[in-house]
Amino acid sequence: MSRAKITFDKKSTEPIPISFLGWKSRRVQLWISRRPMDRSEFPPCIQNVLSDGPSDAEKGGGCNRAAAFLAAFLGQAGWPEQEALALWQGFAHTHNIKDPLFHRWFCRMHCPSCQTVKSTSSGYPRLGLGGLGLCRPDSRCAQVAWPVGYGCDHPSGQDDPRGEFGVMKCLDTLVFARLQDWRTGREMELEMNQGEREELDQMVRDQGRRRLLLGWKRVKGRVRPLFILGEAEETDSASARRSMLSEQI
């Protein structure tokens, strides 16, 4: 069955007729090297953060991004927290960056890929460091696609099911509602928070023969789902939908 990402059309306010199919969850995990990477094994981009800092550092440009990048790197490179914090502070305090930023990123966020590091961004919290003079590749950089992979025993941090090279830390568990979109006949998966999950569960319990509709609302500037119970479906229409849904499931 095809699955579609739900997108929000600002020009359309018409609710979508849906059926609720069930819940699924996915764990967000962070790979952390078992062996702390030696400083001599750090990739050039990290060495440049520690030695030179961003090229616009005197103007304050890129320092928060570089500090977040360094904290995320040290976390996945297997450094103990206090040793990592001491090294991080050598850069961060020079640029008046406070310790909470370290704790927000160390062993809590993924170190960005080389592609992300090379890209440009408008500023923190996006970690594109392009144009800041930090990515100056050497010959080994061509063999890796991730800064942590430059010096760790397991270059990708993936496909390590036995945990031989690292451990997996669970950062979060994402919950998705599986929904049938009756406009297109396709299945959608929509990430939901705990409050939205409870709201949808209650809607399903109260639904009876009424139609379940999906609309949208803005919460603090973000587009979030709004579930609505519409009028009761005609018997023939409801029966046809149940039959189609049964065949697809």
Buried (B, 14 or more C-beta within 10 A) or exposed (E): EEEEEBEEEEEEEEBBBBBBBEEEEEEEBBBBBBBBBEEEBBBBBBBBBBEEBBBEBEEEBBBBBBBBBBBBBBBBBBBEEEEBBEBBBEBBEEBEBEEEBBEEBBBBBBBBBBEBBBBEBEEBEBBBBBBBBBBEEEEEBEEBEBBBBBBBBBBBBEEBEEEEBBEBBEBEEEBBBBBBBBEEEBBBBBEBEEEBBEBBEEBBEEBEEBBBBBEBEEEEEEEBBBBEBEEEBEEEEBEEBEEBBEEEE
